[in-house]
Amino acid sequence: MPAWEIATPARPLRLPGVGMAGFVDREPGPIDLRVVPHPAVTVVVDVGAGDELYAVDEASGRRQRGTVVAGLAHGSVRGGGWEVACLQVRLSPTVAHQVFGAAAPLAGSVVALEDLWGRDAVRTQERLQAAGSWEERFAVAEAALARRLEVGRPVDPEVGEAWRRIVAARGQVRVEELAAEVGWGRKRLWSRFRAQVGLTPKRAAQLVRFDAAAHRLAAGHPPALVAAETGYADQSHLHREVVAFTGVTPRAVAGAPWLAVDDVAWAGRRELVTA
């Protein structure tokens, strides 16, 4: 298992819906980790001197090296490298839409940042690699995102409000009630939300609920209690949904290295996805 040295920003970021953390692996040898789905679009920037990072979508066989963007993953994504040092940025899907434009949904896929940002991605990675400290890297990344947000097109206000309500309810919402609350019909909400977030409202709610359950499992709570606390019908329902999202059992998710560092690296993880 990697022995991570983790850096987090010394001050709150100015951009709502954005979280950042720096990771350096202090254990020699290769790393290969299954990515546990999370309700955020993730950007991983290689800032180290070792072999390049890589990400693999096992469902399609697609492999990307260097700086990558992972959408609202479906559990078949693996990441790894050698002597890993990387900056990881999490964006709420509504912020990601504004930062990446039409490519924002990215649901279940992994792409190179250069494919989305062109030469600006290369220049940003070069600046991040040349930075002398993690605080400088956080500032460089924040400035790059701020430039994109200034010119990007935001999601519809109704879509943004629907996402916030899903997160606030920890995924325990009904689409019909959600549509009524934002003043749209069910079909219109379904269509616009899927186009801008990348998932249907129902699937997004399932992902948010799964995320709450996965972190309780990682904290050592028994599956039966987790199922009751997070709105599943019973332990079997929780088991089926965990397997559907990750391809592994709740017991395996509870021990996932990907989740082991979340409380350190993403102490405000619930807040960062609400914008």
Sequence and secondary structure as in RCSB ss.txt:
>XXXX:A:sequence
MPAWEIATPARPLRLPGVGMAGFVDREPGPIDLRVVPHPAVTVVVDVGAGDELYAVDEASGRRQRGTVVAGLAHG
SVRGGGWEVACLQVRLSPTVAHQVFGAAAPLAGSVVALEDLWGRDAVRTQERLQAAGSWEERFAVAEAALARRLE
VGRPVDPEVGEAWRRIVAARGQVRVEELAAEVGWGRKRLWSRFRAQVGLTPKRAAQLVRFDAAAHRLAAGHPPAL
VAAETGYADQSHLHREVVAFTGVTPRAVAGAPWLAVDDVAWAGRRELVTA
>XXXX:A:secstr
   EEEE  SS  SSTTEEEEEEEE S SEEEEE    SSEEEEEE SSSS  EEEETTTTEEEESSEEE S  S
 EEEEEES EEEEEEE HHHHHHHHGGG   TT EEEHHHHHTHHHHHHHHHHHH SSHHHHHHHHHHHHHHHHH
HS    HHHHHHHHHHHHTTT   HHHHHHHHT  HHHHHHHHHHHHSS HHHHHHHHHHHHHHHHHHTT  HHH
HHHHTT SSHHHHHHHHHHHHSS HHHHHT HHHHTHHHHTTTHHHHT  
